[in-house]
Amino acid sequence: SLLSACDHVELMGGSADGIVMSTTDYYRYLFPRQDVLSGLANQRIRIVRTRMIAAGTALIGDFFADATIYDSERSSIAFTRPPEGVFARDGLAMCDEIRTALAVHLPTHFFVAALV
């Protein structure tokens, strides 16, 4: 499924350089196959493991050329008192907010694959 999705991205004119998949799928399907991992690394295809994507699916795409993360320059860090009962001890807590934007230039250069 992953290689087929990479092929799909490249047939659309992109260059598949990244895969986003769940940690569960990574350790179940790819980690035991070091030959596949080294083959993907040789092609300069990076793999990101995250809990932010459902197990059984992967996002494959041309991240270098077709997606840009912008800093809105409105991020902040502050120290404040947390709501009652959040921490075991009373005191100040660090509170931060990071504001970014994601621009996808060519959505056809991304593909969601079902891992079967």
C-alpha positions in Angstrom: 0.0 0.0 0.0 2.8 2.5 0.9 4.7 1.9 -2.3 1.6 2.1 -4.4 0.7 5.4 -2.7 4.2 6.7 -3.4 3.7 5.8 -7.0 0.4 7.6 -7.1 1.9 10.8 -5.8 4.7 10.6 -8.4 2.2 9.9 -11.2 0.5 13.1 -10.2 3.7 15.0 -10.7 5.0 15.1 -7.2 8.0 13.4 -5.6 7.0 11.3 -2.6 9.3 12.3 0.2 7.3 11.7 3.3 5.0 9.2 5.1 2.9 10.0 8.2 1.6 7.0 10.0 0.5 5.9 13.4 3.0 4.6 15.9 1.0 1.3 16.1 1.3 0.7 12.4 5.0 1.7 12.3 6.0 -0.8 15.0 3.7 -3.5 13.6 4.5 -3.3 9.9 7.7 -1.4 9.3 10.0 -1.7 12.3 10.2 -5.5 11.8 11.1 -5.0 8.2 14.4 -3.1 8.4 15.0 -3.9 4.7 11.9 -1.8 3.8 13.0 1.0 6.2 16.5 1.2 4.7 15.0 1.1 1.2 12.7 4.0 2.0 15.7 5.9 3.7 17.8 5.3 0.6 15.1 7.0 -1.5 15.1 9.9 1.0 11.5 9.2 2.1 11.1 10.2 5.7 8.6 8.6 8.0 6.9 10.4 10.8 5.3 8.3 13.6 2.4 10.0 15.4 -0.8 9.4 17.4 -2.5 12.0 15.3 -3.4 9.7 12.5 -5.7 6.7 12.8 -4.1 3.2 12.8 -4.7 1.5 9.5 -4.1 4.7 7.4 -1.1 6.6 6.2 -0.6 10.0 4.6 2.0 10.0 1.7 3.0 13.1 -0.1 5.5 15.6 -1.5 5.9 17.5 1.7 9.1 19.4 0.7 7.6 21.1 -2.4 3.8 21.2 -1.7 3.3 22.0 2.0 4.5 25.0 3.9 4.1 25.8 7.6 4.0 29.5 8.4 4.7 31.1 11.7 2.1 33.7 12.4 4.5 35.6 14.8 1.7 35.6 17.4 3.1 32.8 19.6 3.4 33.5 23.3 4.9 32.0 26.5 3.6 33.1 29.9 3.6 32.0 33.6 0.3 31.8 35.4 -1.5 30.0 38.1 -3.2 26.8 36.8 -6.9 26.0 37.6 -7.5 24.4 41.0 -6.6 20.7 41.2 -4.6 20.4 38.0 -1.3 19.8 39.6 -0.3 18.1 42.9 1.4 21.2 44.2 0.4 24.8 44.1 2.6 27.2 42.1 3.1 28.8 38.8 2.8 26.9 35.5 4.1 27.7 32.1 1.4 28.3 29.5 2.3 28.6 25.8 0.5 29.1 22.6 1.9 28.5 19.2 0.0 29.8 16.2 0.9 28.4 12.8 -0.7 28.0 9.5 -0.4 25.2 7.0 -0.6 25.9 3.2 -1.0 23.0 0.9 0.0 24.1 -2.6 -0.9 21.0 -4.6 -3.3 18.7 -2.8 -3.1 16.2 -5.6 0.4 15.4 -4.4 -0.9 13.9 -1.2 -2.5 10.5 -0.9 -4.2 8.7 2.0 -3.5 5.0 1.9 -5.3 2.2 3.7 -2.8 -0.2 5.2 -4.0 -3.7 4.6 
